[in-house]
Amino acid sequence: MAEHTPMIKQYLTIKAQYKDAFLFFRLGDFYELFFDDAKKASQELEITLTSRGTGAEKERIPMCGVPYHSAEAYIQQLIEKGYKVAICEQTEDPRQAKGVVKREVVKLITPGTVMEGKVIQEKENNFIASVTDFSDETYGFAMTDLTTGQSYVTVLQDSWQEVINEVATTGAKEVIFAPNILEEKLTQMTQQLQVTVSYEESVEPPEGLLNLCNDLGQQKLIVTFGRLCAYLVRTQKRSLDHLQPVVYYSPTDFMRIDLHSKRNLELVETIREKKKKGSLLWLLDKTVTAMGGRLLKYWLERPLLNQGKIENRLSMVETLIDEYFGREELRELLKEVYDLERLAGKVAYGNVNARELVQLRRSLQQIPNIITTVQNLNNRYGDTLVNDIDTCEDLLLMLESSLKENPPISIKDGGIISDGYNEQLDQYRDASRNGKSWLAQLEQKEREATGIRSLKVGYNKVFGYYIEVTRANLVHLEEGRYERKQTLSNAERFITPELKEKEALILEAEDKIEQLEYDLFIQIRENVKGYIAKLQDVAQKISELDVLQSFALVSEENRYTKPKFNDERHISIAEGRHPVVEKVLSSGEYVANDVIMNEEREILLITGPNMAGKSTYMRQLALISVLAQVGCYVPANSVDLPIFDQIFTRIGAADDLASGQSTFMVEMLETKNAIAKATERSLILLDEIGRGTSTYDGMALAQAIVEYIHHEISAKTLFSTHYHELTALEQELPALKNVHVSAVEEDGKVVFLHKVVDGQADKSYGIHVAQLANLPEQVISRAKTILTTLENQPVTEKERTVVANEAPVQLNLFNETIESKQKKQTGSNLSDHEQKVVSSLKKLDILNITPIEAIQKLNELQKKLKE
């Protein structure tokens, strides 16, 4: 093995401290990567892999690199893929270095700590979380959004799956653990979620961030948040002044919706495409600020349990619906408010530019008008939001007097500070402007003196100011008038002592202008830091107003109604609709349905054809409940609901291939989660339980689950099934009622009415649905033949025994079915005369005769039976 060069030794020493990150090692104008980093980066970034000598003649090291001035785009690509990037810079001037230039990592960029770029979505938080495993089987959970400074902490009591659910709810991109975390727990999380894993040993809050923990009395909370803070300080190596005091929250303050249920209900993204469009969030998002968009998502994932807080939100939504002009005025004002939370974060990080401070100024200019507009609405809750807003008048005055209206992006090129803000800067600018005016006068004077009309006074960075005369006009130039400076192919350039003097004055003024403007901007930025906490408070109030006006606008546009709440656990929904399905369907196509549930209707057993709308009916109840508990109006004519503590859903079929679980196993696990954790204040939605196994196994499980919910939990439950035999449970379970989605058959084809009515369905129309899907006619025809054969097939003694053993409650129902089949097989006990009447009745086309004709025909048949 060849001896490495000193520079490679330095690289390896630093890389050893950042084994789980790509090390961007600064060499001149490039960031270089070596060894395995180079191989992997060349693949991920699609850049050329080269090599570098080790000092020996033959051995070479894999290497690739990117220009430092365009490195940001490459870094963003790696972060988007879940990687970490350590930025290693030269920390001394190469010209003054003795030996290898000193280098050190100045920051670690990770999916949870990135501050800008494509990874940061305008209307989504970018949380980084930490999890601490305690010996009493509880888990500390903390999260921070570095872009906004928001921090939260809690203790989770239930299980490791609860931790996974919380990580999923927050959308955290990166999770920090103790180094000794059990591998099986990490595996369980990474199989379900795409997160970057990091480690931190220390649990002590760094000294500079101790003040953030002042309101945390519980040691578990301090330790959990301390681990997160220690990691941020160690990796970011810069000011974290914008971090807000950590807020304790309890999961029991919100409606709990587990990971699978959120996916099934498509609260924030669709199941198949993982996109916002088509989700409930997409429907509700009429926010006009980035802050409001983020808060809307936060609320939607955490519906409230406190009725007083829900009523506060609803009262403001009601006022904003009633006060149309006030709402529109508020919307227009909010459109002028930029992302105050993330602007504050950039100020703290020291990477805010002049244009962004102008955005801050424009935002602050709107605050007094927003306060007045809300106060004019005369809503008590609205007043509590705006009455104590600090308008930051001193900050606004400073920004108005200091910054130009349209400054450049760069803060080092000048053109940022307004005239009149700084006396010294005004003097330099006066010298620069007067100097340029003098140059224009000099050009005119020399043209007149020499008679050369094309003579011009110019400037370039290499030679400074000059007088240029074309070769054709040199004969007109008086000998010795100018001092030669530069010769071009078709002209000569000259200088004069007077021009040299002015050049020095002008260039000195311009250099000093740029430096002084930069220094003044840094001073302004430091002053803004003192207002970060106030700006964050303003942002919180503004974002809540934005969400509430969004609720009002959506509610008005879609004819939603204000929900009511009761303590009796009754559900009364008149003409309820699925908010998203209704939105995507053409006007008038959606069929509304009632939902009535009380002590006598705790469980609704739903039967009906495939594609008739059973799943939609179930989801719409859940979504109406979520909307009501986030404080929004709901899609119905009238709604009276209990406040649900949890929602559990098992809708749709999916394998979990990553963990080796079949569709049926996933179904059973999700069902187990529901019946293990649900209370009488919960809502359970179970769709087609038991379909992933044999008929009798599935039917037995489905019945046992329904009975358990009825006897042990008493949660409001919608249970849809194609096991029509289960409808007999209505006779056995007093709080279960049969309902079905109606359909009619016309000319051999099924027509879905999408209307849910009491009673049981007669069949599932599965073959008709297959026909709608355009399966080959040969398949459809054969299926009909097989179905007829199966329906007429005699039941064996073995099947009788299975039914008796596996489903005792349904024995009578099955026996009736067996008897009916046997009658069909033997031709029944009817006389020939009676069979003729039955045959006539079967042939009767009731869909194509009038009611009078039907009555006449029935009367005729009845007379024949009496003969």
Stockholm file with secondary structure:
# STOCKHOLM 1.0

chainA/1-867         MAEHTPMIKQYLTIKAQYKDAFLFFRLGDFYELFFDDAKKASQELEITLTSRGTGAEKERIPMCGVPYHSAEAYIQQLIEKGYKVAICEQTEDPRQAKGVVKREVVKLITPGTVMEGKVIQEKENNFIASVTDFSDETYGFAMTDLTTGQSYVTVLQDSWQEVINEVATTGAKEVIFAPNILEEKLTQMTQQLQVTVSYEESVEPPEGLLNLCNDLGQQKLIVTFGRLCAYLVRTQKRSLDHLQPVVYYSPTDFMRIDLHSKRNLELVETIREKKKKGSLLWLLDKTVTAMGGRLLKYWLERPLLNQGKIENRLSMVETLIDEYFGREELRELLKEVYDLERLAGKVAYGNVNARELVQLRRSLQQIPNIITTVQNLNNRYGDTLVNDIDTCEDLLLMLESSLKENPPISIKDGGIISDGYNEQLDQYRDASRNGKSWLAQLEQKEREATGIRSLKVGYNKVFGYYIEVTRANLVHLEEGRYERKQTLSNAERFITPELKEKEALILEAEDKIEQLEYDLFIQIRENVKGYIAKLQDVAQKISELDVLQSFALVSEENRYTKPKFNDERHISIAEGRHPVVEKVLSSGEYVANDVIMNEEREILLITGPNMAGKSTYMRQLALISVLAQVGCYVPANSVDLPIFDQIFTRIGAADDLASGQSTFMVEMLETKNAIAKATERSLILLDEIGRGTSTYDGMALAQAIVEYIHHEISAKTLFSTHYHELTALEQELPALKNVHVSAVEEDGKVVFLHKVVDGQADKSYGIHVAQLANLPEQVISRAKTILTTLENQPVTEKERTVVANEAPVQLNLFNETIESKQKKQTGSNLSDHEQKVVSSLKKLDILNITPIEAIQKLNELQKKLKE
#=GR chainA/1-867 SS CCCCCHHHHHHHHHHTTCTTSEEEEEETTEEEEEHHHHHHHHHHHTCCCEEEECSSSSCEEEEEEEEGGGHHHHHHHHHHTTCCEEEEEECSCTTTCSSSCCEEEEEEECTTTCCSSTTSCTTSCCEEEEEEECTTSCEEEEEEETTTTEEEEEEECSCHHHHHHHHHHHTCSEEEECTTCCHHHHHHHHHHSCCEEEECCCCSCCGGGGGGGTTCCCHHHHHHHHHHHHHHHHHHCSCCTTCCCCEECCGGGBCEECHHHHHHHTSSSCTTTCCSTTSHHHHHCCCCSHHHHHHHHHHHTSCBCCHHHHHHHHHHHHHHHHCHHHHHHHHHHHTTCCCHHHHHHHHHHTCCCHHHHHHHHHHHHHHHHHHHHHHTTTCHHHHHHHTTCCCCHHHHHHHHHHBCSSCCSCSSSSCCBCTTSCHHHHHHHHHHHHHHHHHHHHHHHHHHHHCCTTCEEEEETTTEEEEEEEGGGGGGSCTTSSEEEEECSSEEEEECHHHHHHHHHHHHHHHHHHHHHHHHHHHHHHHHHTTHHHHHHHHHHHHHHHHHHHHHHHHHHTTCBCCEECSSCCEEEEEECCHHHHHHSCTTCCCCEEEEESTTCSEEEEECCTTSSHHHHHHHHHHHHHHHHHTCCBSSSEEEECCCSEEEEECSCCCBGGGTBCHHHHHHHHHHHHHHHCCTTCEEEEESTTTTSCHHHHHHHHHHHHHHIIIIICCEEEEECSCGGGGGHHHHCTTEEEEEEEEEEETTEEEEEEEEEESCCSCCCHHHHHHHTTCCHHHHHHHHHHHHHHHHSCCCHHHHHHHHHHCGGGHHHHHHHHHHHHHHHHTCSCCHHHHHHHHHHHHCCGGGSCHHHHHHHHHHHHHHHHC
#=GC SS_cons         CCCCCHHHHHHHHHHTTCTTSEEEEEETTEEEEEHHHHHHHHHHHTCCCEEEECSSSSCEEEEEEEEGGGHHHHHHHHHHTTCCEEEEEECSCTTTCSSSCCEEEEEEECTTTCCSSTTSCTTSCCEEEEEEECTTSCEEEEEEETTTTEEEEEEECSCHHHHHHHHHHHTCSEEEECTTCCHHHHHHHHHHSCCEEEECCCCSCCGGGGGGGTTCCCHHHHHHHHHHHHHHHHHHCSCCTTCCCCEECCGGGBCEECHHHHHHHTSSSCTTTCCSTTSHHHHHCCCCSHHHHHHHHHHHTSCBCCHHHHHHHHHHHHHHHHCHHHHHHHHHHHTTCCCHHHHHHHHHHTCCCHHHHHHHHHHHHHHHHHHHHHHTTTCHHHHHHHTTCCCCHHHHHHHHHHBCSSCCSCSSSSCCBCTTSCHHHHHHHHHHHHHHHHHHHHHHHHHHHHCCTTCEEEEETTTEEEEEEEGGGGGGSCTTSSEEEEECSSEEEEECHHHHHHHHHHHHHHHHHHHHHHHHHHHHHHHHHTTHHHHHHHHHHHHHHHHHHHHHHHHHHTTCBCCEECSSCCEEEEEECCHHHHHHSCTTCCCCEEEEESTTCSEEEEECCTTSSHHHHHHHHHHHHHHHHHTCCBSSSEEEECCCSEEEEECSCCCBGGGTBCHHHHHHHHHHHHHHHCCTTCEEEEESTTTTSCHHHHHHHHHHHHHHIIIIICCEEEEECSCGGGGGHHHHCTTEEEEEEEEEEETTEEEEEEEEEESCCSCCCHHHHHHHTTCCHHHHHHHHHHHHHHHHSCCCHHHHHHHHHHCGGGHHHHHHHHHHHHHHHHTCSCCHHHHHHHHHHHHCCGGGSCHHHHHHHHHHHHHHHHC
//
